Amino acid sequence: MSKSIKLAILGLGTVGTGVVNLINDNSDELKRRSGRDIIITEVGTRRHRDDIDPSIVQNSDLMATAASDNVDIVIEVIGGTTLAKDLIMHAIKHGKHVVTANKALLAEHGNEIFALAEANNVHVAYEAAVAGGIPIIKVMREALAANKVDWLAGIINGTGNFIMSEMRDTGRPFADVLKEAQDLGYAEADPTFDVEGIDAAHKLALLASIAFGIPLQFDKVYCEGITDITLQDVNYAEELGYRIKHVGFAVRRTSEKDEEGIELRVHPTLIPQDTLLANVNGVKNAVLVDSHPLGQTLYYGDGAGAGATASAVMADVMDLVRVIGTDNSSQHGHHVPHLSFMPEQLSDTPILRAEQMITGYYLRVHAFDNPGVLADITRILSEAGINIDAILQKPAHKVGQVPIIILTLPVVENQMNLAIEKIEKLDSITDRVVRIRLDELA
């Protein structure tokens, strides 16, 4: 009979408890699928839990649990980038396979962690680190392995998506909806990581590395939050046939001669309201992948929560269980490489700077209602090589002042920066130009 696989869980918060419950509820199903009994032998927790099976060792010394001889796989769900890193490195050095949901840790230190795992012939699995219960990591690393990914676009932070959805549906401003998100438990007391796009940037760094075969480079992700999005712009976007979403993009930019670089960017974006991605609402997540020869595919579901994250954690455990004990099970032949490409085949394709990015734009310009003002604005855009797709002039909000909304075709960011600088210097312009990027997802 095949031996049991023994798990240690580091952290018994929402996700850790969810993993315990899933194993208790679905133990028969797990055994039927893996051919092994999967049991929790130890948990690392600072606070003793009376509701945990007494046969499970509860240890406040997390380092000891990570290296225990009575453990095959270590599940790290404590979060953070300090203690969690030390624990994972310690577990790897002691020959343990690791499953983690820690996107911040992997985005910032994944290159080091994966290299150590390779050196110690163990594997670090991280399906739960991106988009919760959506199996996007497995899809990117395995199902799309024969495809060349051109770009991907993801709504990968549920808090930000909830806020943008509620602003549109209820007509309430950002601050009010953020307060509701906090009351509902969707947003932390300090929501910075969510509303400023940092959480999404961590996840995008992981997805981009898998998509393009590049080292993890979180520090090069352009990041812009949603705190300045107003109801005025949400409504104008709707009127023009678009919705504003907080989206992460990873785009392979090529010229006729060669590959130029990769865009990694998280920011508010106007996307056509008749696309599937525009209709991902509430706290749901979705990732749209465009690859050759398959084309566009969309992956949708719960991006957070105990059940969704525990499901992803245990999917990784099941993959590891199936290879533990087989001949040469720790070698590359039995594991998909951590970032989908063989480590020695990762490329040094440059990450493009913000001013090199190419997108369409939504511009909102407030101007005195003087003759010729629109002609001046369009002349500046034309001289900068920027093509206009649509113009909407609204009734005056203040006496003698009118908002002008302009949609442009894709343009290099630096050209737009120079054009906006010139527009803001016009005597007829009464305020700074509001700009939000636009992508047709085509």
C-alpha positions in Angstrom: 0.0 0.0 0.0 1.3 3.5 -0.8 2.4 5.4 2.1 0.4 8.4 3.4 1.5 11.9 2.4 2.0 14.1 5.4 1.3 17.8 5.4 2.4 20.7 7.6 0.4 23.9 7.5 2.1 27.1 8.5 -0.6 29.5 9.6 -4.2 28.8 10.7 -5.9 32.0 9.6 -8.7 32.0 7.1 -6.9 30.1 4.4 -5.1 27.7 6.7 -8.4 26.8 8.3 -10.0 26.5 4.9 -7.3 23.9 3.9 -8.0 21.9 7.1 -11.7 21.9 6.4 -11.3 20.9 2.8 -9.1 17.9 3.7 -11.6 16.8 6.4 -14.6 17.2 4.1 -13.1 15.7 0.9 -10.6 13.1 2.2 -12.2 10.2 0.4 -12.2 12.1 -2.9 -8.6 13.2 -2.5 -7.5 9.6 -1.9 -9.5 8.3 -5.0 -7.8 10.9 -7.1 -4.2 10.6 -5.8 -4.1 7.0 -4.6 -2.7 8.1 -1.3 -4.1 9.1 2.2 -3.3 12.8 2.6 -3.1 13.8 6.3 -2.1 16.8 8.3 0.5 15.9 10.8 1.6 19.3 12.1 0.5 22.9 12.1 2.6 25.9 12.9 0.5 28.4 14.9 1.2 31.0 17.5 -2.1 30.3 19.2 -3.4 26.8 20.2 -6.6 25.9 18.6 -9.1 23.6 20.5 -11.1 22.9 17.4 -8.2 21.1 15.6 -7.9 17.3 15.6 -5.9 16.4 18.7 -3.8 14.0 16.6 -2.3 17.0 14.8 0.8 18.5 16.5 0.3 22.2 17.1 3.7 23.9 17.3 4.5 27.5 18.0 8.0 26.9 16.7 7.2 27.4 13.0 10.8 26.7 11.9 10.7 23.3 13.6 7.5 22.5 11.8 8.9 23.5 8.5 11.8 21.1 8.9 10.0 18.2 10.7 10.9 14.7 9.7 7.2 13.9 9.9 6.3 16.1 7.0 6.5 15.7 3.2 4.9 18.9 2.0 4.9 22.3 3.8 1.9 24.6 3.1 2.8 28.3 3.8 -0.3 30.5 4.3 0.9 33.1 6.8 1.6 35.8 4.3 4.2 38.6 4.4 7.7 38.6 2.9 10.0 38.2 6.0 9.1 35.3 8.2 7.4 33.5 5.3 10.6 33.7 3.3 12.7 32.3 6.1 10.3 29.5 6.6 10.1 28.5 3.0 13.9 28.7 2.5 14.3 26.6 5.7 11.8 24.0 4.4 13.4 23.8 1.0 16.9 23.2 2.6 15.4 20.3 4.5 14.1 18.7 1.4 10.4 19.6 1.7 8.2 20.4 -1.2 6.4 23.7 -0.6 2.9 25.0 -1.5 2.3 28.7 -1.0 -0.4 31.3 -1.6 2.1 34.2 -1.1 2.1 36.3 -4.2 4.0 39.2 -2.6 6.8 36.9 -1.5 7.2 35.2 -4.9 6.9 38.4 -6.9 9.7 40.0 -4.9 11.9 37.0 -4.0 10.7 34.2 -6.3 13.9 34.1 -8.4 15.9 33.2 -5.3 13.3 30.8 -3.9 12.9 28.9 -7.2 16.7 28.7 -7.6 17.1 27.2 -4.2 14.3 24.7 -4.9 16.0 23.6 -8.1 19.3 23.1 -6.2 17.6 21.0 -3.6 15.5 19.0 -6.1 12.2 20.0 -4.6 9.3 22.0 -6.0 7.5 25.2 -5.0 3.8 25.3 -6.1 1.8 28.5 -6.1 -1.5 28.2 -7.8 -3.3 30.0 -5.0 -1.0 33.1 -5.3 -2.9 34.4 -8.4 -6.7 34.8 -8.8 -7.7 32.5 -5.9 -9.6 29.5 -7.2 -9.1 30.2 -10.9 -6.5 27.7 -12.1 -4.7 30.3 -14.2 -1.2 29.2 -13.2 -1.8 25.6 -14.3 -3.4 26.9 -17.5 -0.4 29.2 -18.3 2.2 26.6 -17.4 0.6 23.5 -18.9 -2.5 23.9 -21.0 -1.0 26.8 -23.0 2.5 25.4 -23.1 2.5 25.0 -26.9 1.3 28.5 -27.5 3.2 31.8 -27.8 1.5 34.3 -25.6 1.1 37.8 -27.2 -0.6 39.5 -24.3 -2.8 39.0 -21.3 -5.1 41.3 -19.4 -6.4 40.5 -15.9 -8.9 41.8 -13.4 -6.9 40.3 -10.6 -7.8 42.2 -7.5 -11.3 41.7 -6.2 -11.4 44.7 -3.9 -10.6 47.1 -6.7 -13.1 45.4 -9.0 -15.8 45.6 -6.4 -15.2 49.4 -6.0 -15.3 50.1 -9.7 -18.4 47.9 -10.2 -20.3 49.6 -7.3 -19.4 53.1 -8.4 -20.9 52.4 -11.8 -24.0 50.5 -10.5 -24.9 52.7 -7.6 -23.6 56.2 -8.5 -21.6 56.5 -5.3 -18.2 58.0 -5.1 -14.9 56.2 -4.4 -14.7 57.0 -0.7 -18.2 55.7 0.1 -17.7 52.4 -1.8 -14.3 51.9 -0.2 -15.9 52.2 3.2 -18.5 49.6 2.3 -15.8 47.3 1.0 -14.0 47.6 4.4 -17.3 46.9 6.2 -17.9 43.8 4.1 -14.4 42.5 4.7 -13.3 42.9 1.1 -10.8 45.6 1.9 -8.3 45.9 4.8 -8.3 48.8 7.2 -5.2 50.0 5.2 -6.4 49.3 1.6 -3.3 50.6 0.0 -2.1 47.3 -1.6 -5.5 46.9 -3.2 -6.6 50.4 -4.4 -3.1 51.4 -5.5 -2.6 48.3 -7.6 0.3 46.8 -5.6 -1.5 43.5 -5.0 -2.4 43.2 -8.7 1.2 44.1 -9.7 2.5 41.2 -7.6 0.2 38.8 -9.4 1.0 40.3 -12.8 4.7 39.8 -12.3 4.1 36.1 -11.8 1.8 35.8 -14.8 4.2 37.7 -17.1 7.1 35.5 -16.1 5.1 32.4 -16.9 3.8 33.9 -20.2 7.0 35.2 -21.6 9.7 33.1 -19.9 11.4 36.0 -18.2 12.7 36.3 -14.6 10.4 37.8 -12.0 10.7 41.6 -12.1 8.0 43.1 -9.8 10.1 46.3 -9.4 9.6 47.1 -13.1 5.8 46.8 -13.1 4.2 50.2 -13.8 1.5 50.7 -11.1 -1.4 53.2 -10.9 -4.3 53.1 -8.5 -8.0 53.9 -8.7 -8.2 56.5 -5.9 -8.6 59.4 -8.4 -11.3 57.9 -10.5 -14.5 60.0 -10.4 -18.1 59.3 -11.0 -17.9 61.9 -13.8 -15.4 59.8 -15.7 -17.3 56.5 -15.0 -20.4 58.0 -16.5 -18.7 59.6 -19.5 -17.0 56.3 -20.2 -20.4 54.5 -20.1 -21.8 57.1 -22.5 -19.0 56.4 -25.0 -19.5 52.6 -24.8 -16.8 51.7 -22.3 -16.3 50.7 -18.7 -13.5 51.6 -16.4 -11.8 48.6 -14.8 -8.6 48.2 -12.8 -6.6 45.9 -15.1 -3.1 44.4 -15.2 -1.6 44.1 -18.7 1.5 42.1 -19.8 2.1 42.8 -23.5 4.8 41.5 -25.8 5.8 44.4 -28.1 7.5 43.5 -31.4 8.6 45.4 -34.5 9.2 44.2 -38.0 12.8 43.5 -37.1 12.8 42.0 -33.7 11.2 41.8 -30.2 11.4 45.3 -28.6 10.3 44.5 -25.1 7.5 43.7 -22.7 5.0 46.1 -21.1 4.1 45.3 -17.5 1.4 47.7 -16.2 -1.5 48.0 -13.8 -3.8 50.9 -14.1 -7.5 52.0 -14.6 -8.5 51.3 -18.1 -11.4 52.0 -20.4 -12.5 48.7 -22.1 -15.4 48.1 -24.4 -18.6 47.4 -22.3 -19.6 44.6 -24.6 -16.5 42.5 -23.9 -16.6 39.7 -21.4 -13.9 41.3 -19.3 -15.9 44.5 -18.9 -18.7 42.4 -17.4 -16.7 40.9 -14.6 -18.2 42.5 -11.6 -18.1 42.5 -7.8 -15.2 40.7 -6.2 -14.8 38.3 -9.1 -11.5 37.9 -11.0 -10.8 37.1 -14.6 -7.8 36.8 -16.9 -7.9 37.1 -20.7 -5.0 35.5 -22.6 -4.3 36.1 -26.2 -1.9 33.4 -27.6 -0.9 31.8 -30.9 -2.4 29.7 -32.4 -5.2 29.3 -29.8 -6.4 32.9 -29.8 -8.2 34.6 -26.9 -9.3 32.5 -23.9 -10.9 33.8 -20.6 -10.6 32.4 -17.1 -13.2 33.6 -14.6 -14.1 32.9 -11.0 -13.6 33.7 -7.3 -10.3 35.4 -6.7 -10.2 35.2 -2.9 -11.8 33.6 0.1 -11.2 30.5 2.2 -12.9 28.0 -0.2 -11.4 29.3 -3.4 -7.9 29.7 -2.0 -8.0 26.3 -0.2 -9.1 24.7 -3.5 -6.1 26.1 -5.3 -3.7 25.1 -2.4 -4.9 21.5 -2.5 -4.7 21.3 -6.3 -1.0 22.0 -5.9 -0.8 19.4 -3.1 -2.5 16.8 -5.3 0.1 17.5 -8.1 2.9 16.9 -5.7 1.4 13.9 -4.2 1.1 12.2 -7.6 4.9 12.4 -8.1 6.3 11.8 -4.6 7.9 8.4 -4.5 8.1 7.8 -8.2 11.4 7.2 -9.8 13.4 10.5 -10.2 10.3 12.3 -9.0 12.2 15.4 -8.1 13.8 15.9 -11.4 12.7 18.2 -14.2 11.2 15.3 -16.2 8.4 15.0 -13.6 7.8 18.6 -12.8 6.7 21.5 -14.9 9.5 24.2 -14.4 8.5 26.8 -11.8 8.1 29.6 -14.4 7.0 27.2 -17.2 10.3 27.6 -19.2 13.4 25.7 -18.3 15.5 27.8 -15.9 18.4 28.1 -18.3 16.1 29.2 -21.0 14.7 32.3 -19.3 15.2 35.3 -21.6 16.6 38.8 -20.8 13.9 40.6 -22.9 13.8 44.1 -21.5 10.8 45.5 -19.6 9.7 48.7 -21.3 9.7 52.0 -19.4 6.4 53.8 -18.8 7.1 56.4 -21.4 7.5 53.6 -24.0 4.1 52.0 -23.4 1.5 52.1 -26.1 -2.2 52.5 -25.3 -5.3 54.5 -26.4 -6.4 57.3 -24.1 -9.5 58.9 -22.6 -8.8 62.7 -22.0 -11.1 65.0 -20.1 -10.3 68.6 -20.7 -12.0 71.5 -18.9 -11.9 74.8 -20.9 -13.5 78.2 -21.2 -16.2 78.1 -23.8 -14.3 80.3 -26.2 -14.2 80.1 -30.0 -11.3 77.9 -31.3 -10.5 76.1 -28.1 -11.4 72.7 -29.6 -9.4 73.5 -32.7 -6.3 74.3 -30.5 -6.6 71.0 -28.7 -7.0 68.9 -31.8 -4.1 70.8 -33.5 -1.8 69.9 -30.6 -2.8 66.3 -30.7 -2.3 66.1 -34.5 1.1 67.7 -34.3 2.1 65.1 -31.7 1.0 62.3 -34.1 -2.0 61.4 -32.0 -5.1 60.2 -33.9 -8.5 61.1 -32.4 -11.2 58.3 -32.3 -14.1 60.3 -30.8 -14.9 63.7 -29.2 -17.7 64.4 -26.8 -18.5 68.0 -25.7 -20.7 68.2 -22.6 -22.9 71.1 -21.3 -21.1 73.6 -19.0 -20.6 72.5 -15.4 -19.6 76.0 -14.4 -20.6 79.3 -16.0 -18.5 79.6 -19.2 -16.6 76.3 -18.8 -17.2 73.1 -20.7 -15.8 69.6 -20.4 -14.4 68.1 -23.6 -13.9 64.4 -23.7 -11.5 62.9 -26.3 -10.8 59.3 -27.1 -7.5 58.6 -29.0 -6.1 55.7 -30.9 -3.1 53.9 -29.4 0.0 56.1 -29.1 3.4 56.0 -27.3 3.0 57.3 -23.8 5.8 59.9 -24.3 4.0 61.5 -27.2 0.9 61.8 -25.0 2.9 63.3 -22.2 4.2 66.1 -24.4 0.8 66.8 -25.9 -0.9 67.1 -22.5 1.8 69.4 -21.3 1.1 71.7 -24.3 -2.7 71.5 -23.9 -2.4 72.5 -20.2 -0.5 75.6 -21.2 -3.3 77.0 -23.3 -4.9 80.1 -21.8 -8.4 78.6 -22.3 -7.7 75.5 -20.2 -9.0 75.8 -16.6 -7.7 72.6 -15.0 -5.3 69.8 -15.4 -6.1 67.3 -18.1 -7.6 64.0 -16.7 -6.3 61.0 -18.6 -7.2 57.3 -18.3 -5.7 54.7 -20.6 -8.0 52.8 -23.0 -7.6 49.3 -24.5 -9.9 47.7 -27.1 -8.6 44.2 -26.1 -8.3 43.3 -29.7 
